[in-house]
């Protein structure tokens, strides 16, 4: 919920507002090293300690954002093209990932090959969504309202057809059919 995550937003705002002071201080501490170590540590914290992992990740990110990374190995890592591409499409990727995972689990199951297909599908859908809706050079952005007149009905039709297809394959239960409990 927004209330439980508000402290993370506040932390980001504090880092932004005090960038120069914290940046000078944390660069002497080699905060990029602390960031990498603490992010690696969070990967091994059990889910039962989720609050601890989130807290470490939030403060580690604050350290990274406040650090002077110029010419460090973290700076070079962040300039790595695949990471920049992932950052560019991250919002679209975020919007697509859950739907792809759930639909795949309902339809094709769970295996290493399915996981690879899901990742490729999420990246492809994220990229095309970015290009279509977020990129300022896209045709939809330049068409503005006339583009929305095409995209919204098309999205609605695709959604309805997808739901109908899942229902026809008995993957999606919509409350119709025989009662099997008796």
N, C-alpha and C positions, 0 to 999 in steps of 0.2 A: 504494500500500500504506500501511497505517497508520504504518509506520516512517518512510517517506520524507516523510510529511506531519506527523509529530510536532512538528517545529519550528514549524509554523504554529499548532498547538494551544498550544504553549508560549508563543509570542508573544502569543496572545490571553489566556492566563492572566496573563502579566506585565502587559499593559495593564489587565486587570481589577483586579489586586492593587495596582497603583500609579496608579490613575485620577486621584486628586487632584493628585499631583505632576506627572505628565506633562501632564494637562489644562491646568493653569495655564501651564506652560512652552510647550506647543504652541499654545495660543491666542494667545500673543504672536507666534508665528511665522506666524500665519494658516494653520494646518495644513489647513483646509478647502480653501484655494486649492492647496496642494501636492498634496492628495489628488486633486482634480479634474484637475490637469495630469498627474499621474503615471498616473492611470487612463486618460486619453486617450492617453498615450504607449504604454501597454501594448497598446492596440488596434492599433498599427502595428508592433509587434515581430514579426519573422517567426517561424514555428513552429520553426525550427531553433534559436531562442534561447528556448525555452519556460521554462527554469529562471529566466532573467532576468525574464521577464514575470510568472511566479508570485511571485518574490521582491519585485518592485516592487508588485504587487497586494497581497500580504500586508502589507508595511510601510505602504502607503498606507491600507489598511483600519485598521491599528493606529493611524495618525495620526488618522484620522477618528473612531474610537471614543474616542480619548483627548482629543479637542478639545472646547472649549466652543463649541458650535454655536448657542447661543441667539441668535435673531433675525438669523442670517446667511442669505444666499441658499441655502446648502446645507440649512439647517434648513427653510426654506420649501419647497425642492424635495423633501425627505424627507416633508413633510406632504402632498404632492400625492396625492390619493386613488387614482389608478391605480397609483402606486408602492407605496402602503400595501397595496392589494389584492394586488399581485404578491408582496409580502413575506408577507402572510398565507397565501397558498396555495403559497408557494415549495417547501415540502417535498413536497407532493402533486404539484406541477408537475415537480419533479425526478424523482419516481418514474415519472411517465407519459411524459416527453419522449422517452426513448430508444426505448421500445416503439412509440410512434406514428411516429417518424421511420423506424425500420427496417421496420415493417409497411407504411408508405406507399411506401417505396422498392421493396419487393418486389411491391406490388400495383398502385399507381396511377402510379408513376413520379415524376419530379422536374421540376416546372415552377413558375412563379410562382403559378399558381392552386392547385396542390397544396400549395405552401408555406403559402399563406394558410389553406387548409383544415386543414393540420396544426397551425398555430398556434392556430386557433380550437378545434380538437379538444383540443389539449393544455390550453388554458385551461379549457375546459368540463369535461374529465375531472378536472383538478386541483381545480377549484372543488367539483365534486360529491363527490370523494374527501375533500376538506377538511370539507365539511358533514357527510358521512356518518360519517367515522372520527375526525377531529381535533377538531371543534367540540364542546365540552362540552354544548351544548344539543341535540345530535342524538339521534335516536331510538335509534340503535345504542348510544351511550354510556349512555343511561338503561336500555336493556334488558340491557346487559352480556352475560352469558353466553348468554341466550336469543337475542340478536341474532347472536352468533357462530355459533350453531347454524344460522342461516339463511344468513348471508353466506358462510361458508367453503365449504359445499357448492355454493352458487350460483356462487361464483367459480371453483370447480373445474370445474363443468359448462360455464361460459362459456369457460374456457381450453381444455378438450378440444374443444368445438364449433369454436372458432376455429382450432385446429391442424388438425382434420379438414377444415374448409372450405378452408384454405390448401393442404392436401395434395391435395384433390379438384381444385383449380384448377391443379395442377402448379406452384404457387409454392414449396411446401415439399417438399424431397426427404427421404424417410425411409428410403432404402436399398432400395426395391423398384422393380422394373422392369428393362428390358433394359439390358444393358451396351453402351453406345454407343462404347466405346473400340476395339472390334475391327472 
